[in-house]
């Protein structure tokens, strides 16, 4: 689904089918919170709507991209919200994966499969805002 400056795709990792209403709601929140203005320069952008996060899930598990010991070092881009490390997710959180791709790097030596920047975003549907964001350079 297209929004100003980006397209929101349903993730292949989703466990249930994305509805148009859910995709529209999440996209409008990302658009309203000006997500793309907080991203580094890139040649290609891929934004995917992943799964809903179960209420009470730890922040580390909700993002799901990093081990707990490494998670504490993951930064939040300036201007985006960051919850305390020990926060637990309230009801109504969905995960969005953002890939700012400079070039693809297929093969076993590349964790993300591209060079650029990876951002994990937790969106609150109840609060209608980005709730937490964490990212790192992708190599």
C-alpha positions as CSV (number, residue, x, y, z in Angstrom):
1,X,0.0,0.0,0.0
2,X,1.4,3.4,-1.0
3,X,1.9,6.4,1.3
4,X,3.8,9.7,1.0
5,X,7.4,8.7,0.2
6,X,7.1,4.9,0.9
7,X,5.2,1.7,0.3
8,X,4.2,-0.5,3.2
9,X,4.4,-4.2,2.2
10,X,3.0,-7.1,4.3
11,X,5.9,-9.2,5.5
12,X,6.3,-12.8,4.4
13,X,7.1,-13.5,8.1
14,X,3.6,-12.7,9.2
15,X,1.6,-15.5,10.8
16,X,-1.8,-14.1,9.7
17,X,-2.9,-12.2,6.5
18,X,-2.7,-8.5,6.7
19,X,-6.0,-6.7,6.2
20,X,-6.1,-3.5,4.1
21,X,-7.5,-1.6,7.1
22,X,-4.5,-2.7,9.3
23,X,-2.0,-1.8,6.6
24,X,-3.6,1.6,6.0
25,X,-3.7,2.4,9.8
26,X,0.0,1.5,10.3
27,X,1.0,3.3,7.1
28,X,-0.9,6.5,8.2
29,X,0.8,6.4,11.6
30,X,4.3,6.1,10.0
31,X,3.4,8.9,7.6
32,X,2.1,11.1,10.4
33,X,5.2,10.5,12.5
34,X,7.3,11.3,9.5
35,X,9.3,8.1,9.7
36,X,11.2,8.6,6.4
37,X,12.6,11.9,7.6
38,X,14.4,10.0,10.3
39,X,16.1,7.5,8.0
40,X,19.6,7.8,6.6
41,X,20.1,8.3,2.8
42,X,19.5,5.1,0.8
43,X,19.1,3.9,-2.8
44,X,16.1,1.7,-2.1
45,X,13.6,1.5,0.8
46,X,11.7,-1.6,1.9
47,X,9.1,-1.2,4.8
48,X,7.3,-4.4,5.9
49,X,4.4,-4.8,8.3
50,X,5.3,-7.8,10.5
51,X,3.3,-9.4,13.3
52,X,1.3,-8.0,16.2
53,X,3.3,-8.2,19.5
54,X,1.6,-10.0,22.4
55,X,0.9,-7.7,25.3
56,X,3.5,-8.2,28.1
57,X,6.3,-9.1,25.7
58,X,9.7,-7.7,26.5
59,X,11.1,-5.0,24.3
60,X,14.0,-7.2,23.3
61,X,11.7,-10.0,22.2
62,X,9.3,-7.6,20.5
63,X,12.0,-6.3,18.2
64,X,13.3,-9.8,17.8
65,X,16.4,-8.9,15.8
66,X,19.0,-8.8,18.5
67,X,20.2,-10.8,21.5
68,X,19.6,-9.3,24.9
69,X,23.3,-8.6,25.5
70,X,23.7,-6.8,22.2
71,X,20.3,-5.0,22.3
72,X,21.5,-2.5,24.9
73,X,23.9,-1.1,22.3
74,X,21.4,-0.6,19.5
75,X,20.7,3.0,18.9
76,X,17.5,5.0,18.2
77,X,17.6,7.5,15.4
78,X,17.3,11.1,16.7
79,X,13.7,12.3,16.8
80,X,12.2,8.8,17.2
81,X,10.9,7.4,20.5
82,X,12.8,5.0,22.7
83,X,11.4,3.1,25.6
84,X,13.5,2.0,28.7
85,X,15.4,-1.2,28.2
86,X,13.2,-3.1,30.7
87,X,9.9,-1.9,29.2
88,X,7.2,-4.4,28.3
89,X,4.8,-4.0,25.4
90,X,1.3,-2.9,26.0
91,X,-1.6,-4.2,23.9
92,X,-1.9,-3.0,20.4
93,X,1.7,-3.0,19.3
94,X,2.8,-4.2,15.8
95,X,6.3,-4.5,14.5
96,X,7.5,-2.9,11.3
97,X,10.8,-3.7,9.6
98,X,12.6,-0.9,7.7
99,X,15.5,-1.7,5.3
100,X,17.4,1.3,3.9
101,X,19.3,-0.4,1.2
102,X,22.4,0.9,-0.5
103,X,23.2,-2.4,-2.2
104,X,22.2,-6.1,-1.8
105,X,24.8,-8.5,-0.4
106,X,23.5,-12.0,-0.9
107,X,25.3,-14.9,0.7
108,X,26.2,-16.3,4.1
109,X,28.4,-13.5,5.1
110,X,25.7,-10.9,5.3
111,X,23.3,-10.9,8.3
112,X,20.7,-8.6,6.7
113,X,21.4,-9.4,3.0
114,X,22.2,-5.8,2.2
115,X,24.4,-2.9,3.1
116,X,22.7,0.1,4.5
117,X,20.7,0.6,7.6
118,X,18.1,-1.7,9.4
119,X,15.4,-0.2,11.7
120,X,12.9,-2.1,13.8
121,X,9.9,0.0,14.7
122,X,7.2,-0.8,17.2
123,X,3.9,1.0,16.4
124,X,1.1,1.5,18.9
125,X,-2.3,1.2,17.2
126,X,-4.0,2.3,20.4
127,X,-1.9,5.4,20.8
128,X,-1.6,6.0,17.1
129,X,2.1,6.6,17.2
130,X,5.5,5.0,16.8
131,X,6.2,3.6,20.3
132,X,9.8,2.5,20.0
133,X,12.5,2.3,17.3
134,X,15.9,0.7,17.2
135,X,18.4,0.4,14.4
136,X,21.9,-0.3,13.2
137,X,24.0,-0.2,10.1
138,X,23.4,-3.3,8.0
139,X,26.5,-5.0,6.6
